[in-house]
Amino acid sequence: MDKKRFLLLISVPAVVILIFLCINLYTLHFGQEIVLKTDPIDPRDLFRGDYVTLSYEISRIDLNNIPHDANFSSGETIYASLQ
């Protein structure tokens, strides 16, 4: 009886790890790769030192070229779904 309990205790974490592995492999195999152009900003902070902040080209929208409601203003956060 102790041998069955030991095998059960060992197999449960192994199955959980395999599930997480299979989820990631599924995403890598069937997922779609999206490449974004980045604009690096290298700020210097006296408390945190040197670090890199990435800005994406898709995160800036020129409101002069896109039809929009008059309620949007420059610098306002908006959300959009990608298709």
C-alpha contacts under 8 A as a table, 3 or more apart, distances in Angstrom:
res1	aa1	res2	aa2	distance
1	M	4	K	5.37
1	M	5	R	6.42
2	D	5	R	5.10
2	D	6	F	6.08
3	K	6	F	5.08
3	K	7	L	6.21
4	K	7	L	5.14
4	K	8	L	6.13
5	R	8	L	5.04
5	R	9	L	6.15
6	F	9	L	5.10
6	F	10	I	6.20
7	L	10	I	5.10
7	L	11	S	5.96
8	L	11	S	5.12
8	L	12	V	6.24
9	L	12	V	5.70
9	L	13	P	7.43
10	I	13	P	6.24
10	I	14	A	6.71
11	S	14	A	5.02
11	S	15	V	6.03
12	V	15	V	5.24
12	V	16	V	6.35
13	P	16	V	5.05
13	P	17	I	6.17
14	A	17	I	5.17
14	A	18	L	6.18
15	V	18	L	5.02
15	V	19	I	6.17
16	V	19	I	5.10
16	V	20	F	6.44
17	I	20	F	5.25
17	I	21	L	6.17
18	L	21	L	4.93
18	L	22	C	6.03
19	I	22	C	5.13
19	I	23	I	6.25
20	F	23	I	5.18
20	F	24	N	6.42
21	L	24	N	5.29
21	L	25	L	6.16
22	C	25	L	4.98
22	C	26	Y	5.98
23	I	26	Y	5.15
23	I	27	T	6.36
24	N	27	T	5.12
24	N	28	L	6.22
25	L	28	L	5.04
25	L	29	H	6.03
26	Y	29	H	5.17
26	Y	30	F	5.89
26	Y	31	G	7.48
27	T	30	F	5.47
27	T	31	G	4.83
28	L	31	G	5.56
36	L	56	Y	6.84
36	L	57	E	7.42
36	L	58	I	7.83
37	K	56	Y	6.06
37	K	57	E	5.90
38	T	54	L	6.23
38	T	55	S	5.66
38	T	56	Y	4.63
38	T	57	E	6.22
39	D	54	L	5.95
39	D	55	S	5.07
39	D	56	Y	6.04
39	D	57	E	7.11
40	P	52	V	6.73
40	P	53	T	6.09
40	P	54	L	4.78
40	P	55	S	6.16
41	I	52	V	5.99
41	I	53	T	5.23
41	I	54	L	6.10
41	I	55	S	7.21
42	D	50	D	7.24
42	D	51	Y	6.23
42	D	52	V	4.87
42	D	53	T	6.35
43	P	50	D	6.53
43	P	51	Y	6.40
43	P	52	V	6.66
43	P	53	T	7.44
44	R	48	R	7.87
44	R	49	G	5.84
44	R	50	D	4.94
44	R	51	Y	6.86
45	D	48	R	5.33
45	D	49	G	5.00
45	D	50	D	6.42
46	L	49	G	5.60
48	R	51	Y	7.66
55	S	59	S	7.23
56	Y	59	S	5.33
56	Y	60	R	7.47
57	E	60	R	5.93
58	I	61	I	6.99
62	D	65	N	5.80
62	D	66	I	6.82
63	L	66	I	5.24
63	L	67	P	7.22
63	L	68	H	7.16
64	N	67	P	7.69
68	H	72	F	7.28
69	D	72	F	6.13
70	A	73	S	7.75
72	F	76	E	6.87
73	S	76	E	5.76
